[in-house]
Amino acid sequence: MRHHVFAALSVSVAFTAVLAASPSASAEPNPPGCEKGYFCIYAGEGQTGQLLVKSEGNWSGSVSGRSVFNNGVEFPGEDHIQLTWTYNGGTYEDCLHYNPGPGDYKWDFTSGVVFTKAVWRGEC
């Protein structure tokens, strides 16, 4: 029995050492006006132009914009954004990870998109 406990402990220590040595993803710098912990919508592509929405909590409304950025912080169950928008009569939604990923944490949109809801949620 001791042999199994020692083997399990050795594997656990080795795995922890690998995790500690692994490089972590580095976060992209905050876009203008969108500090850590916020979800933001911008008038221009690439998080440029006027900051239209800056939300620390769930948001709903009707805003035409060209880009979004999830600058949330790691918080299990509430660090991703379920984003809803309309375009040419259709309604769409998708999930954004938080900066620095993995996964998309910022998007550019075509002209004519209207954002209607952003809800903090768990993993995409």
N, C-alpha and C positions, 0 to 999 in steps of 0.2 A: 504494500500500500504506500509506504514512504517513497518508493521508487517512482510511482505514478504522480504523486504530489510534487516531487522534485522535478520531474520531467515537465509537468504542466507549468510550474513556476519558471523554469528555464526558458520555455517557449514564450511565456508572457513577458519576461524581462527582455528577451531578444527582440520581440515585436515592438515593445516600447522604445528600445534603442533605435530601431529603424525609423519609427515615427518621429522621434526627436531629431534625427539626422536629416529627415526629408525637408526640402525647402518648402516654405509655405508661399502661397500665392500672394503677391503684393497688390494692394488695392490701388486703383486708379485715383489720381487726385480728385478732390471734390470739384464738380462742375460749379460754375458761378452761382452763388446763393443757395446751393443745395448741400448743406452740411450732413455729416454722418447721421443716420437715423431717419432721414426723410426720403420721400418719393417725390419727384419733380417732373413737371411738364414744361417744355420750352416752346416758344414761337418758331424758332429756327432749327434747322438740322444740326446735329452734332452738339446739342445742348448749348445753342447760341440764341441770341435774341432775348426777348423779354421772358422772364420767369413767370409763367402763367399760373402754376399750381405748385405749392410746397406743402406737403402733408406728412404729419407724423403719425396720423391714424388713418382709418378708412376715409375715402373721399368719394363723393358723387356730385355730379353737376353736368355741365355741357360746355366744353372748351375746345376750340379748334387749335391744334398745335402740330408741330412737325417732329418733336423728339421727346423721349422720356428717359429717365434715369432712376434706378432703384439704388439709393445710397444707404439702404438699411444696414443694420448690424446683425450679426449672428444671434438669433434668438429662436430656438426650435419651436415650430408651430406658428411663427409670426414674423418671418424674415423675408418671405417671397411676396410678390405682388400679383394678384389676379387682376389683369387690366382688361377693361371692356371699352370698345370704341365702335363707332358707326362709320360706314363709308359707302357711298353710292346706294343707299337704301338697305344695306345689309348690316347686321350686328355681329361683331367678332369679339373673341376674347382669347387671351393667352397668358402664360405665367412668366414672370421675370424673376430671375435669381437676384441676389444682392451682390453688390460690388465687394470683392473682386471675382466672383464666379466660383466654381466652374459654371458654365452656362451664360446665357445672355443676361446682362443687367442694364443694358441701354439699347434703345432702338430708335431708328429714324423712320418717319412715315411720309407718305406722299401728301400733297396739298389736298384739302377737303376732308381729312379725317377729323372726327369730333369724338373726344374722349368723354366717357360718361361715368366711369366708375373705376376705382382702384381699391382693392380689398387685400389687407395683409393676410397671409395664409402660410401654411407649412410647405414642405418640399414640393417642387413641381413634378 
